[in-house]
Amino acid sequence: QVQLVESGGGLVQPGGSLRLSCAASGSILNFNAMGWYRQAPGKERELVAGFTRGESTNYADSVKGRFTISRDNGKNTLYLQMNSLKPEDTAVYYCSARVAGIYYYDYWGPGTQVTVSS
């Protein structure tokens, strides 16, 4: 059973930075894809940034140029560096990992709260 645990959330002022971490219980090399999602109150969960197998990355238009996704395969950890944070970035941020074959299954972490406010 795969477990994902996020950390690094908190309260930050507009323009500030945070780095989120997602520690996996097993090798992240086993995943076909990993990514960060967020869900703000009253809104649907949305993809923020993701990795697919082969090191390709993709970002939501709203975070391009401000957020950077990265990973450390040796530490089985996924990161999200968030710079120039805005109040509209406030949300619960979730780490997700997908295992795919004939079917696919998505694992989720419990989430970490990010609040951008002065």
C-alpha positions as CSV (number, residue, x, y, z in Angstrom):
1,Q,0.0,0.0,0.0
2,V,1.5,3.3,-1.1
3,Q,1.4,6.2,1.3
4,L,2.0,9.8,0.4
5,V,2.5,12.5,3.0
6,E,2.7,16.2,2.2
7,S,4.4,18.8,4.3
8,G,5.6,22.4,4.1
9,G,2.3,24.3,4.0
10,G,1.5,27.3,6.1
11,L,0.6,30.9,6.1
12,V,2.6,33.3,3.9
13,Q,2.3,36.9,2.8
14,P,1.6,37.7,-0.8
15,G,4.8,37.7,-2.8
16,G,6.3,35.1,-0.5
17,S,7.5,31.6,-1.1
18,L,6.9,28.1,0.2
19,R,8.2,24.7,-0.7
20,L,5.9,21.7,-0.4
21,S,7.3,18.2,0.0
22,C,5.6,14.9,-0.6
23,A,7.2,11.8,0.8
24,A,6.3,8.4,-0.6
25,S,6.5,5.2,1.3
26,G,8.0,3.4,-1.7
27,S,10.1,4.1,-4.8
28,I,8.6,6.9,-6.8
29,L,10.2,5.4,-9.9
30,N,7.3,2.9,-9.8
31,F,4.8,5.6,-10.6
32,N,3.7,6.4,-14.1
33,A,2.9,10.0,-13.1
34,M,3.1,12.2,-10.0
35,G,1.7,15.7,-9.4
36,W,0.4,18.4,-7.2
37,Y,-3.2,19.3,-7.1
38,R,-5.1,22.0,-5.1
39,Q,-8.6,22.6,-4.0
40,A,-9.9,25.9,-2.8
41,P,-13.1,26.3,-0.8
42,G,-16.1,25.9,-3.1
43,K,-14.0,25.0,-6.1
44,E,-13.1,21.7,-7.8
45,R,-9.7,20.1,-7.4
46,E,-7.3,21.2,-10.1
47,L,-3.9,20.1,-11.4
48,V,-1.2,22.5,-10.4
49,A,1.9,20.8,-11.8
50,G,2.8,17.2,-12.8
51,F,5.5,14.8,-13.9
52,T,4.8,12.0,-16.4
53,R,7.2,9.1,-17.0
54,G,10.1,10.4,-19.0
55,E,10.6,13.6,-16.9
56,S,8.0,15.6,-18.9
57,T,6.4,18.3,-16.8
58,N,3.2,20.4,-17.1
59,Y,1.8,23.3,-15.2
60,A,-1.5,25.1,-14.9
61,D,-1.4,28.4,-16.7
62,S,-2.1,30.3,-13.5
63,V,1.2,29.1,-11.9
64,K,3.6,29.0,-14.9
65,G,6.8,31.0,-14.2
66,R,6.0,31.0,-10.4
67,F,5.9,27.3,-9.4
68,T,8.4,24.6,-10.1
69,I,7.9,20.9,-9.6
70,S,10.9,18.7,-8.9
71,R,11.7,15.3,-7.4
72,D,14.5,13.4,-5.6
73,N,14.3,9.8,-6.7
74,G,16.8,8.8,-4.0
75,K,14.6,10.3,-1.3
76,N,11.3,9.2,-2.9
77,T,10.1,12.7,-2.5
78,L,8.3,15.1,-4.8
79,Y,8.6,18.9,-4.3
80,L,6.7,22.0,-5.3
81,Q,8.6,25.3,-5.1
82,M,6.1,28.1,-5.0
83,N,7.3,31.7,-5.5
84,S,5.5,35.0,-5.9
85,L,2.5,33.6,-4.1
86,K,-0.9,35.3,-4.5
87,P,-4.0,35.1,-2.4
88,E,-5.7,33.1,-5.1
89,D,-3.1,30.4,-4.5
90,T,-4.8,29.7,-1.2
91,A,-6.0,26.1,-1.1
92,V,-5.3,22.6,0.2
93,Y,-2.5,21.1,-1.8
94,Y,-2.5,17.4,-2.5
95,C,0.2,15.1,-3.8
96,S,-0.9,12.4,-6.2
97,A,0.8,9.4,-7.8
98,R,-0.5,7.2,-10.5
99,V,0.2,3.5,-11.2
100,A,-1.0,2.5,-14.6
101,G,-1.2,-0.8,-16.5
102,I,-4.4,-2.2,-18.1
103,Y,-6.1,-0.1,-15.5
104,Y,-4.8,2.8,-13.4
105,Y,-5.0,3.8,-9.8
106,D,-4.3,7.1,-8.2
107,Y,-2.9,7.5,-4.7
108,W,-3.5,10.7,-2.7
109,G,-1.9,12.3,0.3
110,P,-4.1,13.9,3.0
111,G,-3.2,17.4,1.8
112,T,-1.5,20.4,3.3
113,Q,-3.0,23.9,3.7
114,V,-1.5,26.9,2.0
115,T,-2.8,30.3,3.0
116,V,-1.6,33.4,1.3
117,S,-2.7,36.5,3.2
118,S,-1.4,39.7,4.6
